[in-house]
Amino acid sequence: MMVYLQQIIGVDEKNQVIELNAWLKYVWADYRLSWNPAKYGEIKSVRFTSGNTIWQPDIL
């Protein structure tokens, strides 16, 4: 998993809290989602946005 920090919104030193905007990138391989690129126009990867298209692990 990778975290890309976009913006620090605020820091509360007294309560040790930071508020920020960030992008999360996580990748995993699942043999059930593999295909032969030669059969599908040499497409080697696809992206899914958040939603119910495919199961995604809960990240807190």
Backbone as CSV, one residue per row, in Angstrom:
resi,resn,N_x,N_y,N_z,CA_x,CA_y,CA_z,C_x,C_y,C_z
1,MET,0.838,-1.165,0.000,0.000,0.000,0.000,0.888,1.234,0.000
2,MET,0.453,2.259,-0.718,1.176,3.530,-0.753,0.209,4.648,-0.397
3,VAL,0.724,5.658,0.287,-0.061,6.832,0.653,0.596,8.047,0.015
4,TYR,-0.188,8.805,-0.730,0.302,10.022,-1.364,-0.334,11.215,-0.661
5,LEU,0.452,11.941,0.105,-0.036,13.102,0.830,-0.315,14.236,-0.146
6,GLN,-1.533,14.761,-0.124,-1.923,15.851,-1.009,-1.926,17.200,-0.294
7,GLN,-2.409,17.210,0.952,-2.575,18.484,1.641,-2.701,18.247,3.143
8,ILE,-2.010,19.057,3.935,-2.211,19.067,5.381,-3.245,20.149,5.664
9,ILE,-4.374,19.746,6.211,-5.469,20.676,6.469,-5.299,21.348,7.826
10,GLY,-4.918,20.562,8.824,-4.752,21.145,10.149,-4.006,20.213,11.079
11,VAL,-3.397,20.814,12.114,-2.661,20.050,13.120,-3.109,20.545,14.490
12,ASP,-3.538,19.617,15.340,-3.907,19.926,16.718,-2.866,19.266,17.612
13,GLU,-1.847,20.019,17.983,-0.741,19.458,18.765,-1.198,18.997,20.140
14,LYS,-2.090,19.746,20.758,-2.561,19.407,22.099,-3.205,18.021,22.126
15,ASN,-4.068,17.741,21.156,-4.766,16.449,21.094,-4.064,15.435,20.196
16,GLN,-2.936,15.813,19.639,-2.143,14.960,18.750,-2.982,14.408,17.593
17,VAL,-3.638,15.343,16.890,-4.493,14.989,15.761,-4.040,15.785,14.542
18,ILE,-3.987,15.108,13.397,-3.672,15.779,12.138,-4.791,15.455,11.150
19,GLU,-5.207,16.458,10.402,-6.228,16.280,9.381,-5.574,16.532,8.032
20,LEU,-5.764,15.592,7.082,-5.101,15.728,5.794,-5.911,15.106,4.677
21,ASN,-5.540,15.453,3.458,-6.069,14.818,2.250,-4.962,13.941,1.688
22,ALA,-5.312,12.712,1.317,-4.313,11.794,0.778,-4.974,10.809,-0.179
23,TRP,-4.178,10.280,-1.086,-4.595,9.200,-1.977,-4.007,7.906,-1.440
24,LEU,-4.804,6.846,-1.432,-4.314,5.520,-1.063,-4.226,4.676,-2.326
25,LYS,-3.130,3.978,-2.464,-2.968,3.063,-3.593,-2.585,1.711,-3.018
26,TYR,-3.415,0.711,-3.301,-3.087,-0.631,-2.867,-3.318,-1.597,-4.024
27,VAL,-2.435,-2.560,-4.122,-2.443,-3.493,-5.242,-2.307,-4.908,-4.708
28,TRP,-3.047,-5.824,-5.278,-2.856,-7.222,-4.956,-3.134,-8.049,-6.203
29,ALA,-2.591,-9.230,-6.235,-2.758,-10.116,-7.389,-3.727,-11.234,-7.026
30,ASP,-4.646,-11.523,-7.926,-5.614,-12.600,-7.731,-5.691,-13.369,-9.047
31,TYR,-5.313,-14.621,-9.025,-5.279,-15.419,-10.249,-6.655,-15.489,-10.922
32,ARG,-7.730,-15.302,-10.163,-9.079,-15.359,-10.745,-9.394,-14.127,-11.589
33,LEU,-8.560,-13.102,-11.474,-8.766,-11.883,-12.248,-7.714,-11.719,-13.340
34,SER,-7.095,-12.801,-13.740,-6.050,-12.720,-14.765,-6.606,-13.155,-16.121
35,TRP,-5.923,-12.742,-17.176,-6.310,-13.079,-18.531,-5.086,-13.041,-19.421
36,ASN,-5.241,-13.532,-20.617,-4.173,-13.520,-21.607,-4.294,-12.222,-22.412
37,PRO,-3.354,-11.279,-22.246,-3.448,-9.999,-22.962,-3.551,-10.157,-24.481
38,ALA,-2.950,-11.190,-25.045,-2.997,-11.392,-26.500,-4.434,-11.612,-26.991
39,LYS,-5.293,-12.145,-26.138,-6.686,-12.396,-26.519,-7.577,-11.165,-26.343
40,TYR,-7.061,-10.141,-25.685,-7.886,-8.972,-25.367,-7.187,-7.668,-25.745
41,GLY,-6.695,-7.613,-26.967,-6.112,-6.380,-27.492,-4.894,-5.894,-26.734
42,GLU,-4.130,-6.822,-26.174,-2.906,-6.503,-25.416,-3.169,-5.648,-24.170
43,ILE,-4.395,-5.691,-23.666,-4.708,-4.994,-22.409,-4.086,-5.789,-21.272
44,LYS,-3.220,-5.130,-20.508,-2.475,-5.817,-19.451,-2.951,-5.456,-18.052
45,SER,-3.680,-4.351,-17.921,-4.182,-3.970,-16.599,-5.446,-3.138,-16.755
46,VAL,-6.233,-3.119,-15.703,-7.449,-2.311,-15.656,-7.526,-1.640,-14.294
47,ARG,-8.285,-0.555,-14.223,-8.496,0.147,-12.953,-9.973,0.092,-12.599
48,PHE,-10.231,-0.043,-11.315,-11.590,-0.006,-10.805,-11.698,1.137,-9.813
49,THR,-12.747,1.925,-9.921,-12.985,2.957,-8.922,-13.675,2.319,-7.722
50,SER,-13.745,3.035,-6.637,-14.418,2.524,-5.450,-15.861,2.192,-5.790
51,GLY,-16.349,1.150,-5.200,-17.723,0.740,-5.447,-17.870,-0.746,-5.232
52,ASN,-18.898,-1.309,-5.813,-19.189,-2.727,-5.620,-18.832,-3.568,-6.829
53,THR,-18.000,-3.059,-7.726,-17.617,-3.805,-8.914,-16.824,-5.045,-8.546
54,ILE,-15.958,-4.907,-7.570,-15.077,-5.992,-7.158,-14.800,-5.833,-5.667
55,TRP,-14.602,-6.938,-4.975,-14.347,-6.875,-3.534,-13.058,-6.119,-3.256
56,GLN,-13.102,-5.272,-2.242,-11.923,-4.541,-1.795,-11.806,-4.713,-0.291
57,PRO,-10.603,-4.910,0.218,-10.446,-5.066,1.667,-10.745,-3.756,2.386
58,ASP,-11.308,-3.868,3.588,-11.549,-2.680,4.406,-10.223,-2.157,4.924
59,ILE,-9.996,-0.866,4.753,-8.778,-0.228,5.250,-9.220,0.889,6.174
60,LEU,-8.774,0.824,7.403,-9.160,1.853,8.378,-8.162,2.966,8.391
